[in-house]
Amino acid sequence: MSRAFNFCAGPASLPTAVLERAQQELLDWNAIGVSVMEISHRSAPFIEVAETAEHNLRRLLNISQDYAVLFMQGGATAQFSFIPLNLQRGFGRAAYIDSGHWSSKAIEVARQFTDVEVIASTQGQGYSRAPYQEELDLSSKFDYVHYTPNETIGGVEFDYIPDTQGMPLVADFSSSILSSALDVSKFDLIYAGAQKNIGPSGLCLVIVKRALLESTTASGHLPEVFNYRAVDQASSMLNTPPTFAWYLSGLVFEWLLAQGGVTAMEAINAAKAKKLYSYIDQSEFYRNPIEVHHRSKMNIPFTLPDKALETAFLDGANKRNLLNLKGHRSVGGMRASLYNAVPEEAVDALVEYMQQFKQQHI
Ligand SMILES: *Cc1c(COP(=O)(O)O)cnc(C)c1O
């Protein structure tokens, strides 16, 4: 059996070692004679899985007890609604930074629940970079400031954490969480759908400052399962959570710790991204349109000199087991996602293929 190199943006590659372990444990987990999927989420063995996963995530990101860690459902998209519903502090408006597809989506949804002020946008620049700190208009008071540190589709990554002058900072880390060291204490709420850099789909992590939850005036109409305070009080088990996704994410956290944690991943991820960008830039064939200091290390879009070559490029890639390189339908071209589980050899194989393809088509 050979595993292909998978550049999918999401649901994305998982570490082979993690899948092998899950496979070994599948039929008879923990010597109980059934799989982890087939037991109560309230049973002692599953509670241990859940608590160990949270404990290891806290170790990986150095998350203090000032923060709740919630394991929620509905993906990052559900958070686009839960955030404005939960984080009301009496100002009646929220600030959003627009840096591409996902921040625009978050804005569109938030508008259904609160007044939204877009305090900076690079739409006029074709989202070829993130807004700079100097461009953020923070002259009013807001319930919170929201941004998307890594735009998965455009391949744009902030190279700084916005200074919000004391207002709560909320960040959609769906495609970059655990890819590099992160100072969680700079944030009030971090959320991330699991299926990019954590585990299988069906789970969304929310890391939120408990003091912020205490200070909000969340609407009484908020359904309990959408209410951060209620979810925290129930240890994310108000109802049945996606137990298999939680278990598998826990295995990924263990794998990350064994790799040396997020600082080790940061070095590997930087090397992978550098290899691909360096080749693209010197190729005079492939092109990446993003300003160099805002280029994503996780999602690298690139174009070929002629759109007519795209099908041939993808066919040739598939033949070499280099999978899921087609760019998002909204931007076209190619995209290579280089999450934690994508090894450096995958990038080597991709660059080698890109070189050969170029030779055949110049
Ligand atoms: C994938 C993604 C989303 C959407 O995630 P779902 O889990 O499908 O709702 C939102 N934001 C970012 C940055 C993403 O990469």
The ligand as an SDF file (V2000), in Angstrom:
LIG
                    3D

 15 15  0  0  0  0  0  0  0  0999 V2000
  -12.4790   26.0550    6.0100 C   0  0  0  0  0  0  0  0  0  0  0  0
  -12.6130   27.3660    6.6740 C   0  0  0  0  0  0  0  0  0  0  0  0
  -13.8340   27.8220    7.1820 C   0  0  0  0  0  0  0  0  0  0  0  0
  -15.1110   27.0320    7.0460 C   0  0  0  0  0  0  0  0  0  0  0  0
  -15.0560   25.8980    7.8220 O   0  0  0  0  0  0  0  0  0  0  0  0
  -16.3290   24.9140    7.9880 P   0  0  0  0  0  0  0  0  0  0  0  0
  -15.8350   23.9990    9.0460 O   0  0  0  0  0  0  0  0  0  0  0  0
  -16.5600   24.2620    6.6790 O   0  0  0  0  0  0  0  0  0  0  0  0
  -17.4830   25.7250    8.4310 O   0  0  0  0  0  0  0  0  0  0  0  0
  -13.8570   29.0490    7.8110 C   0  0  0  0  0  0  0  0  0  0  0  0
  -12.7500   29.8080    7.9480 N   0  0  0  0  0  0  0  0  0  0  0  0
  -11.5560   29.4050    7.4580 C   0  0  0  0  0  0  0  0  0  0  0  0
  -10.3510   30.2730    7.6260 C   0  0  0  0  0  0  0  0  0  0  0  0
  -11.4540   28.1730    6.8120 C   0  0  0  0  0  0  0  0  0  0  0  0
  -10.2660   27.7700    6.3360 O   0  0  0  0  0  0  0  0  0  0  0  0
  1  2  1  0
  2  3  1  0
  2 14  2  0
  3  4  1  0
  3 10  2  0
  4  5  1  0
  5  6  1  0
  6  7  2  0
  6  8  1  0
  6  9  1  0
 10 11  1  0
 11 12  2  0
 12 13  1  0
 12 14  1  0
 14 15  1  0
M  END
$$$$
